[in-house]
């Protein structure tokens, strides 16, 4: 994390829309460390209470806002110096949330007098995608830039951290004797959540340097899904039989109800999640990304057979 002596956001009011989720909590810590005042806007503002002990008195405010109700967003944006949009979803009316809805947030932020707008999208945003998630992510980028041409668009890859729901999901499954692997050869480029948060903070600290640009934020290594499973198994000291699923069988399972992965999620996984190289990356935002081993070496202790009292697995 940035040193507390770096107060380059001192006193600025930054409104984070969708600010009480996984990304928002980590981003809040970086922004507070750099002196910002925060207003975290969310449908569940009570979730922001865990941030308050990290802040000075009055440095954090939590407010209720719903992107499908523009009047609540407008109220949350009053007096903002900068706005970060983290809103996203995999189900429901995706256009209202992360498509046209993102453009409305940008327009409202501009009307409120904010000076900087950062829109967090995703690697794989594609206007021509058959998957609604990827298609509406691209629509959201276009809508934001139409409303605010100098907005900064960040496209992070899959994010990992001590409290993520991705690596830890796999880690929890490693105790199974047999583990089917969907899209085993798909390539991923996992990024540490705190590196992504630092990138956002760096943009907010010097917005003129990044205005109007799109960045793809990937980690320092590309790994296949099957290799990721192997590395998590080693880190947890487990040895499940990893069974790569053929595409046809995996697609059939994903189409069934009550399965661990939906049809759209499988389609996204199968296409991979790697920076295209067509845009500048996280190093262009002043961040050197940390490898996945930063989590695997120390963050999965509780998934070992005897927890922290077990033998630490040797790295291979």
NORKA-V903015 format. One record per backbone hydrogen bond with DSSP energy under -1.0 kcal/mol. CO is the residue of the C=O (numbers start at 1). NH is the residue of the N-H. E is the energy in kcal/mol with one decimal. If there is no record, write none. Layout:
# NORKA-V903015
CO/NH/E + CO/NH/E
This chain:
# NORKA-V903015
3/6/-2.1 + 5/7/-1.1 + 7/10/-1.5 + 9/12/-1.8 + 12/37/-3.2 + 13/81/-2.7 + 13/82/-1.6 + 14/39/-2.1 + 15/84/-2.6 + 16/41/-2.4 + 17/86/-2.7 + 21/25/-2.6 + 22/26/-1.4 + 23/27/-2.8 + 24/28/-2.6 + 25/29/-1.4 + 26/30/-1.5 + 27/31/-2.5 + 28/32/-2.7 + 29/33/-1.8 + 31/36/-2.3 + 32/35/-1.8 + 34/9/-2.2 + 35/11/-2.4 + 37/14/-3.0 + 38/61/-2.1 + 39/16/-2.3 + 40/63/-2.4 + 41/18/-2.9 + 41/19/-1.4 + 42/65/-1.7 + 44/47/-1.9 + 45/48/-1.9 + 46/49/-1.7 + 48/51/-1.9 + 51/54/-2.1 + 52/55/-1.7 + 56/59/-2.3 + 59/38/-3.0 + 61/40/-2.9 + 63/42/-2.0 + 66/69/-2.6 + 69/72/-1.7 + 69/73/-1.1 + 70/74/-2.7 + 71/75/-1.6 + 72/76/-1.5 + 73/77/-1.4 + 77/80/-2.2 + 81/115/-2.7 + 82/15/-2.6 + 83/118/-2.7 + 84/17/-2.7 + 85/120/-2.4 + 92/94/-1.6 + 93/97/-1.4 + 94/98/-3.1 + 95/99/-1.1 + 95/101/-2.3 + 99/103/-1.1 + 100/104/-1.9 + 101/105/-1.9 + 102/106/-2.1 + 103/107/-2.4 + 104/108/-2.5 + 105/109/-2.4 + 106/110/-2.2 + 107/111/-2.2 + 108/112/-1.6 + 109/114/-2.0 + 110/113/-1.4 + 116/83/-2.2 + 117/152/-2.4 + 118/85/-2.8 + 119/154/-2.7 + 122/125/-1.7 + 126/129/-1.7 + 131/135/-2.4 + 132/136/-2.8 + 133/137/-1.8 + 134/126/-1.6 + 134/138/-1.8 + 135/139/-2.0 + 136/140/-2.3 + 137/141/-1.9 + 138/142/-2.2 + 139/143/-2.5 + 140/144/-2.5 + 141/145/-2.4 + 142/146/-1.9 + 143/147/-1.8 + 144/148/-2.6 + 148/151/-2.2 + 150/212/-1.2 + 152/119/-3.0 + 153/215/-2.6 + 154/121/-3.3 + 155/217/-2.6 + 156/123/-2.2 + 158/191/-2.9 + 160/193/-3.0 + 161/164/-1.6 + 166/170/-1.9 + 167/171/-2.6 + 168/172/-2.0 + 173/176/-2.0 + 177/241/-2.9 + 179/243/-2.2 + 181/245/-2.6 + 183/186/-1.5 + 184/226/-2.6 + 186/225/-1.7 + 187/273/-2.9 + 188/223/-2.6 + 189/219/-1.7 + 191/160/-2.4 + 192/196/-1.9 + 193/197/-2.3 + 194/198/-2.1 + 195/199/-1.9 + 196/200/-1.8 + 197/201/-2.3 + 198/202/-2.5 + 199/203/-1.9 + 200/204/-2.3 + 201/205/-1.8 + 202/206/-1.2 + 206/209/-1.3 + 207/210/-1.3 + 207/211/-1.0 + 210/213/-1.8 + 213/153/-2.2 + 215/155/-3.2 + 217/157/-2.3 + 223/188/-2.8 + 224/228/-2.4 + 225/229/-2.2 + 226/230/-2.0 + 227/231/-2.5 + 228/232/-2.2 + 229/233/-2.4 + 230/234/-2.3 + 231/235/-2.3 + 232/236/-1.7 + 233/238/-2.6 + 234/237/-1.1 + 241/179/-2.7 + 243/181/-2.8 + 246/250/-2.8 + 247/251/-2.9 + 248/252/-2.0 + 249/253/-2.5 + 250/254/-2.5 + 251/255/-1.2 + 253/256/-1.3 + 262/266/-2.5 + 263/267/-2.1 + 264/268/-2.3 + 265/269/-2.5 + 266/270/-2.9 + 267/271/-1.4 + 269/272/-1.2 + 273/189/-1.1 + 280/216/-2.5 + 282/285/-1.5 + 282/287/-1.5 + 283/286/-1.7 + 291/294/-1.7 + 292/295/-1.9 + 292/296/-2.1 + 293/297/-2.5 + 295/299/-3.5 + 300/303/-1.6 + 301/304/-1.9 + 304/307/-1.6 + 306/309/-1.8 + 307/310/-1.5
